């Protein structure tokens, strides 16, 4: 049973945390002993490989991302670099993840939630005393304690040596069909819509769309001029 700060400082039942600390948080330094576990470079590599494979296999037709998404894979890879193999210690702040990956807070939070929902990550909310004097416990939220894991349903996507296993024929055929559909769809788009679809940067996509629109207008004007000459 983890010991919460509310129980330590106020004698309240375990799990009851005073506000503004978030519900379910635990006292940092007292809760990680049975949560963190030793790992290895090879195990972390297996988790990363399985996550990439899991996301690829679970991707639906017409979607750019699978059940995890590319931001979640970025977050998981960064966590894999940060974890201490000998102890399993892993406690980056949300601000650190945002700053390092150059992603918004919402994007990082959604990525963490996806990793947890699919079994690749778990965490404990934590808080610490502020050290300030005042009425009642003086607390503040601190970074979560994270733990990487390899869900059982993703293990079958790895070979004996941790290498990705060949995809089933039906999955390969479905991927090939999706690729053909996407290429045909892109080929049918006007230049301005194609630019917005292909470029993630919204501003750049808009500029390319404007360029495509100008090119199409110029080509349309040329065709009209040639048609007019045919009748003169």
RADA-V239399 format. One record per residue. N is the residue number from 1. SS is DSSP state (hx for helix, st for strand, lp for the rest). OMEGA is omega in whole degrees, -180 to 180 (* if undefined). Layout:
n=N ss=SS omega=OMEGA
n=N ss=SS omega=OMEGA
This chain:
n=1 ss=lp omega=179
n=2 ss=lp omega=180
n=3 ss=lp omega=-180
n=4 ss=lp omega=-179
n=5 ss=hx omega=179
n=6 ss=hx omega=180
n=7 ss=hx omega=-177
n=8 ss=hx omega=-171
n=9 ss=hx omega=-174
n=10 ss=hx omega=-178
n=11 ss=lp omega=178
n=12 ss=lp omega=178
n=13 ss=lp omega=179
n=14 ss=lp omega=179
n=15 ss=lp omega=179
n=16 ss=lp omega=-177
n=17 ss=lp omega=178
n=18 ss=lp omega=175
n=19 ss=lp omega=8
n=20 ss=lp omega=178
n=21 ss=lp omega=-176
n=22 ss=lp omega=-179
n=23 ss=lp omega=178
n=24 ss=lp omega=179
n=25 ss=lp omega=-177
n=26 ss=st omega=-179
n=27 ss=st omega=179
n=28 ss=lp omega=-178
n=29 ss=lp omega=-179
n=30 ss=lp omega=-171
n=31 ss=lp omega=-169
n=32 ss=lp omega=-173
n=33 ss=lp omega=180
n=34 ss=lp omega=-180
n=35 ss=lp omega=177
n=36 ss=lp omega=177
n=37 ss=lp omega=-178
n=38 ss=lp omega=178
n=39 ss=lp omega=-179
n=40 ss=lp omega=178
n=41 ss=hx omega=-179
n=42 ss=hx omega=-180
n=43 ss=hx omega=178
n=44 ss=hx omega=179
n=45 ss=hx omega=178
n=46 ss=hx omega=180
n=47 ss=hx omega=-179
n=48 ss=hx omega=178
n=49 ss=hx omega=-180
n=50 ss=hx omega=180
n=51 ss=hx omega=179
n=52 ss=hx omega=-180
n=53 ss=hx omega=179
n=54 ss=hx omega=-179
n=55 ss=hx omega=-180
n=56 ss=hx omega=-178
n=57 ss=hx omega=-177
n=58 ss=lp omega=-178
n=59 ss=lp omega=-180
n=60 ss=lp omega=180
n=61 ss=lp omega=178
n=62 ss=lp omega=-179
n=63 ss=lp omega=179
n=64 ss=lp omega=-178
n=65 ss=lp omega=174
n=66 ss=lp omega=-177
n=67 ss=lp omega=178
n=68 ss=lp omega=-177
n=69 ss=lp omega=-174
n=70 ss=hx omega=178
n=71 ss=hx omega=178
n=72 ss=hx omega=178
n=73 ss=hx omega=176
n=74 ss=hx omega=180
n=75 ss=hx omega=-178
n=76 ss=hx omega=179
n=77 ss=hx omega=178
n=78 ss=hx omega=178
n=79 ss=hx omega=177
n=80 ss=hx omega=177
n=81 ss=hx omega=-174
n=82 ss=hx omega=-173
n=83 ss=lp omega=174
n=84 ss=lp omega=-174
n=85 ss=lp omega=-173
n=86 ss=lp omega=-177
n=87 ss=lp omega=-174
n=88 ss=lp omega=-177
n=89 ss=lp omega=-177
n=90 ss=lp omega=-173
n=91 ss=lp omega=178
n=92 ss=lp omega=177
n=93 ss=lp omega=177
n=94 ss=hx omega=178
n=95 ss=hx omega=179
n=96 ss=hx omega=179
n=97 ss=hx omega=179
n=98 ss=hx omega=-177
n=99 ss=hx omega=-176
n=100 ss=hx omega=-177
n=101 ss=hx omega=-179
n=102 ss=lp omega=178
n=103 ss=lp omega=179
n=104 ss=lp omega=178
n=105 ss=hx omega=-179
n=106 ss=hx omega=-179
n=107 ss=hx omega=180
n=108 ss=hx omega=-179
n=109 ss=hx omega=179
n=110 ss=hx omega=180
n=111 ss=hx omega=178
n=112 ss=hx omega=180
n=113 ss=hx omega=179
n=114 ss=hx omega=179
n=115 ss=hx omega=180
n=116 ss=hx omega=-178
n=117 ss=hx omega=-178
n=118 ss=lp omega=169
n=119 ss=lp omega=-180
n=120 ss=lp omega=-176
n=121 ss=st omega=172
n=122 ss=st omega=180
n=123 ss=st omega=173
n=124 ss=st omega=171
n=125 ss=st omega=-176
n=126 ss=st omega=174
n=127 ss=st omega=-176
n=128 ss=st omega=172
n=129 ss=st omega=-180
n=130 ss=lp omega=-175
n=131 ss=lp omega=179
n=132 ss=lp omega=178
n=133 ss=lp omega=180
n=134 ss=lp omega=-179
n=135 ss=lp omega=180
n=136 ss=lp omega=-179
n=137 ss=lp omega=178
n=138 ss=lp omega=-171
n=139 ss=st omega=170
n=140 ss=st omega=177
n=141 ss=st omega=176
n=142 ss=st omega=-175
n=143 ss=st omega=177
n=144 ss=st omega=167
n=145 ss=st omega=-175
n=146 ss=st omega=176
n=147 ss=st omega=177
n=148 ss=st omega=178
n=149 ss=lp omega=-180
n=150 ss=lp omega=-178
n=151 ss=lp omega=-176
n=152 ss=hx omega=-177
n=153 ss=hx omega=178
n=154 ss=hx omega=-178
n=155 ss=hx omega=-177
n=156 ss=lp omega=178
n=157 ss=lp omega=-179
n=158 ss=st omega=174
n=159 ss=lp omega=-177
n=160 ss=lp omega=-179
n=161 ss=lp omega=179
n=162 ss=lp omega=178
n=163 ss=lp omega=179
n=164 ss=st omega=177
n=165 ss=lp omega=177
n=166 ss=lp omega=179
n=167 ss=lp omega=176
n=168 ss=lp omega=-177
n=169 ss=hx omega=-178
n=170 ss=hx omega=177
n=171 ss=hx omega=178
n=172 ss=hx omega=179
n=173 ss=hx omega=179
n=174 ss=hx omega=178
n=175 ss=hx omega=179
n=176 ss=hx omega=179
n=177 ss=hx omega=178
n=178 ss=hx omega=-180
n=179 ss=hx omega=179
n=180 ss=hx omega=179
n=181 ss=hx omega=-180
n=182 ss=hx omega=180
n=183 ss=hx omega=178
n=184 ss=hx omega=179
n=185 ss=hx omega=180
n=186 ss=hx omega=-178
n=187 ss=hx omega=-179
n=188 ss=lp omega=-175
n=189 ss=lp omega=168
n=190 ss=lp omega=-175
n=191 ss=hx omega=-177
n=192 ss=hx omega=179
n=193 ss=hx omega=178
n=194 ss=hx omega=-179
n=195 ss=hx omega=180
n=196 ss=hx omega=-179
n=197 ss=hx omega=-171
n=198 ss=hx omega=-173
n=199 ss=lp omega=-180
n=200 ss=lp omega=-178
n=201 ss=lp omega=-175
n=202 ss=hx omega=-178
n=203 ss=hx omega=179
n=204 ss=hx omega=178
n=205 ss=hx omega=179
n=206 ss=hx omega=179
n=207 ss=hx omega=179
n=208 ss=hx omega=178
n=209 ss=hx omega=177
n=210 ss=hx omega=178
n=211 ss=hx omega=178
n=212 ss=hx omega=180
n=213 ss=hx omega=178
n=214 ss=hx omega=180
n=215 ss=hx omega=180
n=216 ss=hx omega=179
n=217 ss=hx omega=179
n=218 ss=hx omega=178
n=219 ss=hx omega=179
n=220 ss=hx omega=179
n=221 ss=hx omega=179
n=222 ss=hx omega=179
n=223 ss=hx omega=179
n=224 ss=hx omega=180
n=225 ss=hx omega=179
n=226 ss=hx omega=179
n=227 ss=hx omega=180
n=228 ss=hx omega=179
n=229 ss=hx omega=180
n=230 ss=hx omega=-177
n=231 ss=lp omega=179
n=232 ss=lp omega=*
